[in-house]
């Protein structure tokens, strides 16, 4: 086995396994010594730590939490002392800054403060030894305090390219600028959202390629630092931002210094009014892709060579300022007036406007190649329910008796003894250890293979089920409710759904689940069959149809195949020859 493996260069094996999961790598390590030596460094490339949430820590598991945190500390120490520390390429450290509150939440547990003490030891070890990872390229910190000590350690990571600070308390606002290619500031909603006005000096403008500003507390501070001195961001090509009134002016100023920007995404918009005037003519002249609110699209894409437009983020203003749904068509006309070269278009809209919306899109962009419609359904009215009155004498007596039986909480005086010799569960390679043997496949239900010769328009499943196409004269059952998936399917089957004839990809999905519709029945295989054939007649260039994550139809030559089930539909123009 070893002699055969060594015939290929180590670079070839390493390239083959570079995208393997940790589970697969652990299996490969146990095949033979040669594979062990090649795969062992790959197992150490991605380091992850996720602190247990303080919400999940209580009387039943706080001791186990302390022990788990201590084991993590031991693992980090052993990693730092091993030869594999040079193999680490990324660190994902997801902490929790709310551990001190456990003392107030659980006052009857006398030693629950050990959770925070043990966690702080791990944090200090990680921060103080960060510079040891000389080959680190990606660093992701969540719920972490970025203090002066950490800021001083970051410049020591000479190969660091990506830095993500998610819900971090950034105390160290100054320091050497990092030569990063990607910087991401995010905030996932916990704790204070008070804006910090002190500028944040952290990244060099010369190397930055991707910038994400999703932290409303620090976005303005970073933009202030980046625009403090006149500078051109020649490397920046991708920008994502949460937009608000307080940073709008500085953001527009920043765009004037981004001549190579090709992708712009407005993650969220908290604007209360539309920006006045037009975007400066020299700002983002190479913009190719815009993703953001509908009412901001025309402002940013005007006179830019935009070919990809995603308007699935709503209008972009507070609820009080949102326009009525009927104004969507008017907004599309305004966008098409300033951007006519769109090749890929995405928008979110109610299902009942799908027909009108598709007709408007076809008129404005007749050469469109990809269309994504994220369709919303109006929830059906909920039936009123009568809640039984539980304020009875019987219930009150029962509750009082239960309360008396529980009594006062008993103080927890347990302590935790920690040892650095705890088992880490890490197995070492043994030359005599047998390789992992995969169990034989379980007996599956016998399936009839799909024949090689398919009849045009027929649907074939793997269980001897063949469905012929519905006759053109067959009437489709119409529904009175225009806000249902079934009504849209019937309209498509009847040929009354206007679409650009050059379309190659069509996505008709819902924000959550297309198949389990709250109004009406789920889509059946017959519905898919009808829609695929109807769209094939209407769109000769169509080669992909997406009804959701698990219901994607792709056309290869004269056959449509659903990847999730393997079901096939022969093209109407299929020839057995």
C-alpha positions, 0 to 999 in steps of 0.5 A: 500500500505504501509503495503504491502511494509513494508513486504520486508526489506529496503535492498531489495527495495534499491537493486532493485532500485540501478540501476534505472534512476533518472526519475524512482526514481522521480516517485517512490518518489511520490508513498507513504511516505515509498517509498519516504524515501527509494528513496530520498537518491538514487536521491542524489547519482550522482551529475552532473554539465555541464557548457555551452560551451563558444562557445555557449554563445552570445548576445542572451543567456548570461543573461540566462547563468549567471542565470543558473550558479547562480541557480547551485550555490544555489543548491550546497549550499542547498545540502551542508546544507541538510542531503542528502550530506552524500548520494552523491557517485559521482561528475561529474563536467564538467567546461569550462576554456575559459570563460574569452575569452568571453570579447574579443569575444563579446566586445559590451556586456559590462557586459558579464564578469558576466558569468566568475564571476558567474562561478568562484563563483561556482568553488570556492564553489565546491572546498572549500567544497569538503571535506564535501562529506565524502562518495564520491567514484568517482570524475570526473573533466573536464576542471578544474584547479587542484590547491594547494587548490584542492590537499589539499582537495582530501586527506580529501575524505577518501572513494574516489576510482576513480579519472578522470582528463579530460583536466585539468590544473594540477598546484598542482604537489605534495601532499599526495598520494591518495589511489585510485583504479582507476586513469584516465588522459584524454585530449580531444583536446582543448588548449595547449598540451605542455608536463609538465616535472615536476613529478606528485605525486598523486596516491599510488602504493599500491591500484591502480588497473586501470590506464588510461594515455590518457593525453600526457602532463602529462602521462610521468610526472606520469610515472616518479613519479611512477618509481622514487622509486623501487616499485611493483604494485601488485594490478594493473590489467588494463592499458591503455595508449597513447604511444609516443617516449618520454615516451616509455622507461619509460613505458617499465620500468614501465611494469616490475613492474606490475606482475599482469597486465592482460589487456593492451590497447594502446589507440593511438600510436604516435611512429615513429619507432618500439621498438627494441629488445623484452619486458623483460621476467619478464614484465607482465607475466599474460597478458590475453588481448591486445588491440592496434596497429597491428605492436606492438602486437607481441612485447607485447604479445610474450610469454604471455598467451594472449587469447583476442586480439583486433587489430582494432586500425590500424598499430600504426605508423604515416602515413608516416610509415604505411605499405601497406594493403597487409602486414596485412597478413604477420603481422598476421603470425608474431603475430600467431608465438608468440601467438597461444592461442588466443580465441577472435580476432578483427581486422580492415581491408578493405572489399576487404581483408575479404576473404584472412584475414579470411582464414589467421585467420582460419589457424593461430587460428583454435580453435578461439571462437570469431571473430570481423571483423571491415570492411572498405569500400573505399568511391566511387569517388565523382562526380565533381561539378561546383560551380556557380560564385557568384561574380556578380554585382547583388550579390555585390550590394545586399551584400553592401545594406545589410551591410549598413542596419545592421550598427554598432553593438549596445552596450549591457549594460544590467545587471543581478540581482541575488537573492538567493531566486530564485525558484529551481524547486525542489518539496517537498513530500506531503502526499496528492500528488497523485501517477503518473498514467501511460497513457494506451498504445497507440493502436499499429498496430495489429500484427500476433503472430509468431507461436509456430511450426516453419518450418526449415530454414524459417524466420518469422516476426511479420506481417504474413510474412514468407520466406522459405530458398533459394534453395541450387541450387539458384545462388546468384547475384555476384558483380564485385566490391569486396569492397561492403557489397553485394559481401561479403554477396554473398561470405558467402552464397556461402560458400567461406568465410573460418572461424574456425569451433569452432567459437561461436560469429561472428561480421561483422561490419563497423566503422560507419554503416553497413546497410547504405553502401555508395557503393551498396544497404543496406542489406535486410532481405533476405540477413540476411536470407541467411547469417544466414543459410549459417553460421549455416551450416558452423559453428555448434557452432555459437550462435551469429551473429552481423551485427551492433548495431541494427542487432544482431542475437542470437541462443537459442536452434533451433531458431535464434532471432533478438533482435531489431525486434523480427524476427525469423529464424528456424534452418535448424536442427529444429525439431517440436518434 
